[in-house]
Amino acid sequence: MVLALARPWRHPKTGMYWFRRRVPKDLQPLLGRSEERCSLGTKEAAVARTRHLEKAAEVDRRWQRLRCGEAALEAGSTVPSIGQRPPRFGPIREPPSPPSTVPSKPQPASPPVPWLPLFEAYAAESKLAPATVKRWAGVFAALEGAVGTDDLSRLERSDLLAWKVDLLGAGKEPRTVRDVYFAALKAVLNWAVANGRLEANPAAGILVKVPQNARIRDPEFTDGEVVLILRATFGPHDRRLSETHAAARRWIPWLCAYTGARVNELTQLRGSDLACDAGVWLVRITPEAGSVKSKRWREVPLHPHLVEQGFVSFVRERGPGPLFYDPSRSRDGSPANPTYKKVGERLAAWVRSIGVTDPGVEPNHGWRHRFKTVGRRAGIDPAVLDAIQGHAPRTEGDRYGRHPADVLAAAIARIPRLSPPNEPGAPS
């Protein structure tokens, strides 16, 4: 990309004007970067032009002194007359020249470490999911916009502490700042240090305090909400609704209620994931079909009520491909935002539209909480409940062996049958 370096550059997000100028090739080893950049501290074009000229003159003088071998040059220095804030990243200090009549050759600074190629290398080695790559790349792009450089070797702890304050001040949820922004940053920088790309991780030890939110209700569905949702699964549905999405409304809530699985583990199911083991019908939840949080496959037996309702017949009619979306519709989905995820989002919107509007319960995840409560009430072994729902084993010993299909099927059969009014065959 060719930069417009002869005039102030306006940041597309903040509207602030910046000074940007290429560093001549003979000076790049000394300065450790290919571009001079700093904020001009204004959003006014006329003011920015004046400050840009002053900054350009200051940079020309500094580069000329550097070529003449003068010492104590600070590439990050600013001119007080233009009134700009100092950049957050610290100045790069050149080693002083020894007292000699012949200028010594300056030692080259450490090469810059742009975040994009470093992040791409980390993502490839870690085999990050496309959705994670998309989200984390946005984190580093936001960091570049905040500190004014893409060079990770120039980051200092003070830069990141100030960035944390800015994120929280902009209204970002503390949990998001901790579990997305700084989690991504720490992971990549730790990898860079371990692989000799950086000398230290300036984000190490930075904490983001997440206050405990007030909880005014249980995060699981109430009996009334369960009846409301399951009754609506039988329709009638809008005639404009696609066949696959109508099927998702019909079956996904029931599958959530009787398996406790994550909604996207179910929206990605294929016909080929249905199997029968010694007379037990089950679905195979596998990373081959899409995203699985634990990255491990598991088999979940079907509740007898699902079989009675005709779910097995539905799967057979659909064939071996995806059950709840049509992969031939090319406009739907991408690796970073797959179609089955969109199906889950549309289901959540539908649940809200039919009357489950309490913000204290998530329209899809409420089933997962409820399944655990119902399973405990039914006396199901906690380790078996975890195996059904795909939760991590609680002890090292629980990681040994497996839970056979007949054991899981016997546990699921203990989940009470749900028969809301308007179900075919149920009392009105």
C-alpha positions as CSV (number, residue, x, y, z in Angstrom):
1,M,0.0,0.0,0.0
2,V,1.4,3.4,-0.9
3,L,1.0,5.9,1.9
4,A,0.2,9.5,1.4
5,L,3.2,10.8,3.3
6,A,3.3,14.5,2.1
7,R,0.2,15.5,4.0
8,P,-1.5,14.6,7.3
9,W,-3.1,11.2,7.4
10,R,-6.5,10.9,9.0
11,H,-7.2,7.8,11.1
12,P,-10.4,6.2,9.7
13,K,-11.7,5.2,13.1
14,T,-10.8,8.1,15.4
15,G,-10.7,10.9,12.9
16,M,-7.4,12.1,14.5
17,Y,-4.7,13.3,12.1
18,W,-1.3,11.7,12.1
19,F,2.2,12.4,10.8
20,R,3.5,9.5,8.7
21,R,6.7,9.4,6.7
22,R,8.8,6.7,5.3
23,V,12.3,6.3,6.8
24,P,15.1,6.3,4.2
25,K,16.6,2.9,3.6
26,D,20.0,3.9,4.9
27,L,18.5,5.0,8.3
28,Q,16.1,2.1,8.8
29,P,18.7,-0.1,10.5
30,L,19.5,2.7,12.9
31,L,15.9,3.5,13.8
32,G,14.6,-0.1,13.7
33,R,11.5,0.8,11.6
34,S,10.5,1.7,8.1
35,E,8.2,4.6,9.0
36,E,8.0,7.6,11.3
37,R,4.5,8.1,12.7
38,C,2.9,10.0,15.6
39,S,-0.4,11.6,16.3
40,L,-0.8,15.3,15.5
41,G,-3.2,15.7,18.4
42,T,-6.0,17.3,16.4
43,K,-9.0,16.5,14.2
44,E,-8.9,19.9,12.5
45,A,-7.5,19.7,9.0
46,A,-6.0,23.2,9.0
47,V,-4.3,22.7,12.4
48,A,-3.0,19.3,11.3
49,R,-1.4,20.8,8.2
50,T,0.6,23.3,10.2
51,R,1.7,20.7,12.8
52,H,2.6,18.3,10.0
53,L,5.0,20.8,8.4
54,E,6.6,21.5,11.8
55,K,7.0,17.8,12.5
56,A,8.4,17.2,9.0
57,A,11.0,19.9,9.6
58,E,11.9,18.4,13.0
59,V,12.3,14.9,11.4
60,D,14.5,16.2,8.6
61,R,16.8,17.9,11.2
62,R,17.0,14.7,13.2
63,W,17.7,12.5,10.2
64,Q,20.4,14.9,9.1
65,R,22.1,14.8,12.5
66,L,21.9,11.0,12.5
67,R,23.7,10.9,9.1
68,C,26.4,13.2,10.5
69,G,26.9,10.8,13.4
70,E,25.5,12.9,16.3
71,A,24.6,10.9,19.4
72,A,21.7,10.8,21.8
73,L,19.1,10.8,19.1
74,E,15.6,9.9,20.1
75,A,13.3,8.9,17.3
76,G,10.2,9.3,19.3
77,S,10.8,12.9,20.4
78,T,8.2,15.5,19.7
79,V,8.3,19.3,19.1
80,P,6.6,21.2,21.9
81,S,5.4,23.9,19.6
82,I,2.9,21.6,17.9
83,G,1.1,20.8,21.1
84,Q,0.7,17.1,20.6
85,R,0.6,14.4,23.2
86,P,3.7,12.2,23.5
87,P,3.3,8.8,22.0
88,R,2.6,6.0,24.5
89,F,5.4,3.9,23.4
90,G,8.8,4.9,24.7
91,P,11.5,6.5,22.6
92,I,14.2,4.5,20.9
93,R,17.5,5.6,22.3
94,E,20.6,5.4,20.1
95,P,23.9,4.4,21.8
96,P,26.1,7.4,22.2
97,S,29.0,7.7,19.8
98,P,32.5,7.3,21.4
99,P,34.6,10.5,21.6
100,S,36.5,10.3,18.4
101,T,37.3,12.5,15.4
102,V,36.0,9.8,13.1
103,P,32.4,8.9,13.6
104,S,31.9,5.3,14.4
105,K,29.4,3.1,12.6
106,P,26.2,2.9,14.7
107,Q,25.0,-0.5,15.8
108,P,21.7,-1.5,14.1
109,A,18.7,-1.6,16.4
110,S,16.5,-4.7,16.8
111,P,14.4,-5.4,13.7
112,P,10.7,-4.5,14.0
113,V,8.2,-7.2,14.8
114,P,4.9,-6.3,12.9
115,W,2.0,-8.0,14.5
116,L,0.3,-9.4,11.4
117,P,3.0,-11.9,10.2
118,L,3.7,-12.9,13.8
119,F,0.0,-13.5,14.5
120,E,-0.4,-15.5,11.2
121,A,2.5,-17.7,12.3
122,Y,1.0,-18.3,15.7
123,A,-2.4,-19.0,14.3
124,A,-1.0,-21.6,11.9
125,E,1.0,-23.4,14.5
126,S,-1.8,-23.3,17.0
127,K,-4.4,-24.3,14.4
128,L,-6.8,-21.6,15.6
129,A,-10.4,-21.9,14.5
130,P,-11.3,-19.4,11.7
131,A,-13.7,-17.6,14.0
132,T,-10.9,-17.2,16.6
133,V,-8.5,-15.9,13.9
134,K,-11.1,-13.3,12.9
135,R,-11.7,-12.2,16.4
136,W,-8.1,-12.1,17.6
137,A,-6.9,-10.3,14.4
138,G,-9.4,-7.6,15.3
139,V,-7.8,-7.3,18.8
140,F,-4.4,-6.6,17.3
141,A,-5.8,-4.2,14.8
142,A,-7.4,-2.3,17.6
143,L,-4.1,-2.3,19.5
144,E,-2.3,-0.8,16.6
145,G,-4.9,2.0,16.3
146,A,-4.5,2.7,20.0
147,V,-0.7,2.9,20.3
148,G,0.0,4.1,16.8
149,T,2.4,1.3,15.7
150,D,2.2,-2.3,14.5
151,D,5.6,-3.0,15.8
152,L,5.2,-5.3,18.9
153,S,8.8,-4.9,19.9
154,R,8.1,-1.2,20.7
155,L,5.2,-2.1,23.1
156,E,5.8,-1.2,26.8
157,R,3.8,-2.1,29.8
158,S,2.5,1.5,30.2
159,D,1.1,1.3,26.6
160,L,-1.0,-1.7,27.5
161,L,-2.1,-0.4,30.9
162,A,-3.4,2.8,29.1
163,W,-5.1,0.6,26.5
164,K,-6.9,-1.3,29.2
165,V,-8.2,1.9,30.7
166,D,-9.3,3.1,27.2
167,L,-11.2,-0.1,26.5
168,L,-13.0,-0.1,29.8
169,G,-13.7,3.6,29.4
170,A,-15.2,3.0,26.0
171,G,-17.8,0.7,27.6
172,K,-16.2,-2.7,26.8
173,E,-17.3,-5.4,29.3
174,P,-14.5,-6.2,31.8
175,R,-14.9,-9.9,31.0
176,T,-14.5,-9.2,27.3
177,V,-11.4,-7.1,27.9
178,R,-9.9,-9.9,30.0
179,D,-11.0,-13.0,28.1
180,V,-10.7,-11.7,24.6
181,Y,-8.4,-8.7,24.3
182,F,-5.8,-9.5,26.8
183,A,-6.2,-13.3,26.5
184,A,-5.3,-13.0,22.8
185,L,-2.5,-10.6,23.4
186,K,-0.9,-12.6,26.2
187,A,-1.2,-15.9,24.2
188,V,0.5,-14.5,21.1
189,L,3.2,-12.6,23.0
190,N,4.0,-15.6,25.1
191,W,4.4,-17.6,22.0
192,A,6.6,-14.9,20.4
193,V,8.9,-14.9,23.5
194,A,9.1,-18.7,23.5
195,N,10.0,-18.7,19.8
196,G,12.7,-16.0,20.0
197,R,10.6,-13.4,18.2
198,L,10.5,-11.0,21.3
199,E,12.7,-10.6,24.3
200,A,9.8,-10.1,26.8
201,N,6.0,-10.1,27.1
202,P,4.9,-6.6,28.3
203,A,1.4,-7.9,28.9
204,A,2.6,-10.4,31.5
205,G,1.0,-9.8,34.9
206,I,-1.6,-7.3,33.7
207,L,-4.9,-8.1,35.3
208,V,-8.4,-7.0,34.4
209,K,-10.7,-7.1,37.4
210,V,-14.1,-8.6,36.5
211,P,-16.8,-7.7,39.1
212,Q,-19.3,-10.3,40.0
213,N,-22.6,-9.5,38.3
214,A,-25.8,-9.5,40.3
215,R,-27.9,-12.6,39.5
216,I,-31.6,-12.0,39.9
217,R,-32.7,-15.5,38.7
218,D,-31.4,-18.9,37.8
219,P,-29.8,-19.1,34.3
220,E,-32.0,-22.1,33.4
221,F,-35.5,-22.0,31.9
222,T,-38.4,-22.1,34.2
223,D,-41.1,-24.8,33.7
224,G,-43.3,-22.1,32.1
225,E,-40.6,-21.1,29.6
226,V,-40.0,-24.8,28.7
227,V,-43.7,-25.3,27.9
228,L,-43.8,-22.0,25.9
229,I,-40.8,-23.0,23.7
230,L,-41.7,-26.7,23.2
231,R,-45.3,-25.9,22.3
232,A,-44.1,-23.4,19.7
233,T,-41.9,-26.1,18.1
234,F,-45.0,-27.7,16.6
235,G,-45.8,-24.5,14.7
236,P,-47.5,-23.3,12.7
237,H,-44.4,-21.7,11.2
238,D,-44.1,-18.9,8.7
239,R,-44.5,-20.3,5.1
240,R,-41.6,-18.1,4.0
241,L,-39.3,-20.1,6.4
242,S,-36.9,-22.4,4.6
243,E,-37.4,-26.2,5.1
244,T,-34.2,-26.5,7.0
245,H,-34.8,-23.7,9.4
246,A,-38.4,-24.9,10.1
247,A,-36.8,-28.2,10.9
248,A,-34.3,-26.5,13.3
249,R,-37.3,-24.9,15.1
250,R,-39.0,-28.2,15.3
251,W,-36.2,-30.3,16.6
252,I,-33.3,-28.3,18.1
253,P,-35.2,-27.2,21.3
254,W,-36.2,-30.9,22.0
255,L,-32.6,-32.1,21.3
256,C,-31.3,-29.4,23.7
257,A,-33.8,-30.4,26.4
258,Y,-32.9,-34.1,26.2
259,T,-29.2,-34.0,25.6
260,G,-28.0,-30.8,27.3
261,A,-25.7,-30.2,24.3
262,R,-24.5,-26.8,23.1
263,V,-26.8,-25.4,20.5
264,N,-24.1,-25.2,17.8
265,E,-23.2,-28.8,18.4
266,L,-26.7,-29.7,17.4
267,T,-27.2,-27.2,14.5
268,Q,-24.1,-28.7,12.8
269,L,-25.4,-32.3,13.0
270,R,-25.4,-34.3,9.8
271,G,-27.5,-37.3,8.9
272,S,-24.3,-39.4,9.0
273,D,-23.9,-38.6,12.7
274,L,-27.0,-40.7,13.6
275,A,-26.1,-44.3,14.6
276,C,-27.6,-47.3,16.4
277,D,-25.4,-49.2,18.9
278,A,-26.9,-52.4,20.3
279,G,-30.4,-51.1,19.9
280,V,-29.6,-47.6,21.3
281,W,-30.1,-44.7,18.9
282,L,-27.5,-42.0,19.4
283,V,-26.0,-38.9,17.7
284,R,-22.3,-38.4,17.3
285,I,-21.1,-34.9,18.2
286,T,-17.7,-34.5,16.4
287,P,-15.3,-31.8,15.3
288,E,-15.6,-33.2,11.8
289,A,-19.0,-31.6,11.5
290,G,-18.1,-28.2,13.0
291,S,-17.0,-26.6,16.3
292,V,-16.8,-28.6,19.5
293,K,-15.5,-26.7,22.5
294,S,-13.6,-29.6,23.9
295,K,-12.3,-30.6,20.4
296,R,-13.3,-34.2,21.3
297,W,-16.1,-36.3,19.8
298,R,-18.7,-37.9,22.0
299,E,-21.8,-40.0,21.5
300,V,-25.1,-39.0,23.1
301,P,-28.0,-41.4,23.2
302,L,-31.4,-40.2,22.1
303,H,-34.2,-39.9,24.7
304,P,-37.0,-42.4,23.9
305,H,-39.4,-39.5,23.5
306,L,-37.3,-38.1,20.6
307,V,-37.5,-41.5,18.9
308,E,-41.3,-41.6,19.5
309,Q,-41.7,-38.2,18.0
310,G,-40.1,-39.3,14.8
311,F,-36.6,-37.8,14.9
312,V,-34.9,-40.9,13.5
313,S,-37.4,-40.9,10.6
314,F,-36.7,-37.2,10.0
315,V,-32.9,-37.9,9.8
316,R,-33.3,-40.7,7.4
317,E,-35.4,-38.6,5.1
318,R,-32.8,-35.8,5.1
319,G,-30.0,-38.1,4.1
320,P,-26.3,-38.0,5.2
321,G,-25.7,-34.2,4.9
322,P,-26.4,-31.4,7.3
323,L,-29.8,-31.6,8.9
324,F,-30.6,-28.0,9.7
325,Y,-29.0,-25.9,6.9
326,D,-28.4,-26.2,3.1
327,P,-24.7,-26.1,2.2
328,S,-25.5,-25.4,-1.4
329,R,-26.5,-21.9,-0.5
330,S,-23.2,-20.3,-1.0
331,R,-24.2,-16.9,0.4
332,D,-24.7,-18.5,3.8
333,G,-21.7,-18.8,6.1
334,S,-17.9,-18.6,6.0
335,P,-15.2,-20.4,7.9
336,A,-15.1,-17.5,10.4
337,N,-18.9,-17.4,10.7
338,P,-20.3,-20.8,9.7
339,T,-23.9,-21.4,8.7
340,Y,-24.7,-23.6,11.6
341,K,-23.8,-20.8,13.9
342,K,-26.2,-18.5,12.1
343,V,-28.9,-21.2,12.6
344,G,-28.3,-21.0,16.3
345,E,-28.5,-17.2,16.3
346,R,-31.8,-17.3,14.4
347,L,-33.2,-19.8,16.9
348,A,-32.2,-17.5,19.8
349,A,-34.0,-14.6,18.1
350,W,-37.1,-16.8,17.5
351,V,-37.2,-17.9,21.2
352,R,-37.1,-14.2,22.2
353,S,-39.9,-13.4,19.7
354,I,-42.3,-16.0,21.2
355,G,-42.1,-14.5,24.7
356,V,-38.9,-15.6,26.5
357,T,-37.6,-12.1,27.0
358,D,-36.1,-12.2,30.5
359,P,-32.4,-11.1,30.0
360,G,-31.5,-13.3,33.0
361,V,-31.7,-16.4,30.8
362,E,-30.0,-17.1,27.5
363,P,-32.4,-18.3,24.8
364,N,-30.3,-21.3,23.8
365,H,-28.0,-21.9,26.7
366,G,-30.8,-22.0,29.2
367,W,-31.4,-25.6,28.2
368,R,-27.8,-26.6,29.1
369,H,-28.3,-25.3,32.7
370,R,-31.7,-26.9,33.0
371,F,-30.4,-30.3,31.9
372,K,-27.9,-30.4,34.7
373,T,-30.5,-29.5,37.3
374,V,-33.0,-32.1,36.0
375,G,-30.2,-34.7,35.8
376,R,-29.2,-34.1,39.5
377,R,-32.9,-34.4,40.5
378,A,-33.0,-37.7,38.7
379,G,-30.0,-39.0,40.6
380,I,-27.7,-39.3,37.6
381,D,-24.0,-39.7,38.4
382,P,-22.3,-36.3,38.0
383,A,-19.5,-37.9,35.9
384,V,-22.1,-39.3,33.6
385,L,-23.8,-36.0,33.3
386,D,-20.5,-34.3,32.4
387,A,-19.9,-37.0,29.8
388,I,-23.3,-36.5,28.2
389,Q,-22.9,-32.7,28.0
390,G,-19.2,-32.6,27.0
391,H,-17.9,-31.0,30.2
392,A,-14.3,-31.6,31.2
393,P,-13.7,-34.5,33.6
394,R,-13.5,-33.4,37.2
395,T,-10.5,-35.5,38.2
396,E,-7.6,-37.2,36.4
397,G,-9.2,-40.5,37.2
398,D,-12.4,-39.6,35.4
399,R,-10.3,-39.2,32.2
400,Y,-9.6,-43.0,32.2
401,G,-11.9,-45.4,30.5
402,R,-15.2,-44.4,28.8
403,H,-18.9,-44.2,29.4
404,P,-20.5,-46.9,27.2
405,A,-23.6,-46.1,25.2
406,D,-25.9,-48.4,27.3
407,V,-24.8,-46.6,30.5
408,L,-25.4,-43.2,29.0
409,A,-28.8,-44.3,27.5
410,A,-29.9,-45.6,30.9
411,A,-29.1,-42.2,32.4
412,I,-30.9,-40.2,29.7
413,A,-33.9,-42.5,30.1
414,R,-34.2,-41.2,33.7
415,I,-34.8,-37.6,32.4
416,P,-38.5,-37.0,32.8
417,R,-40.6,-37.0,29.6
418,L,-41.7,-33.5,28.5
419,S,-45.2,-33.4,27.1
420,P,-46.4,-29.8,26.7
421,P,-49.9,-29.1,25.6
422,N,-50.5,-29.2,21.8
423,E,-47.9,-32.0,21.3
424,P,-49.4,-34.6,19.0
425,G,-50.9,-37.2,21.3
426,A,-50.7,-35.0,24.4
427,P,-53.7,-33.8,26.4
428,S,-54.7,-30.2,25.5
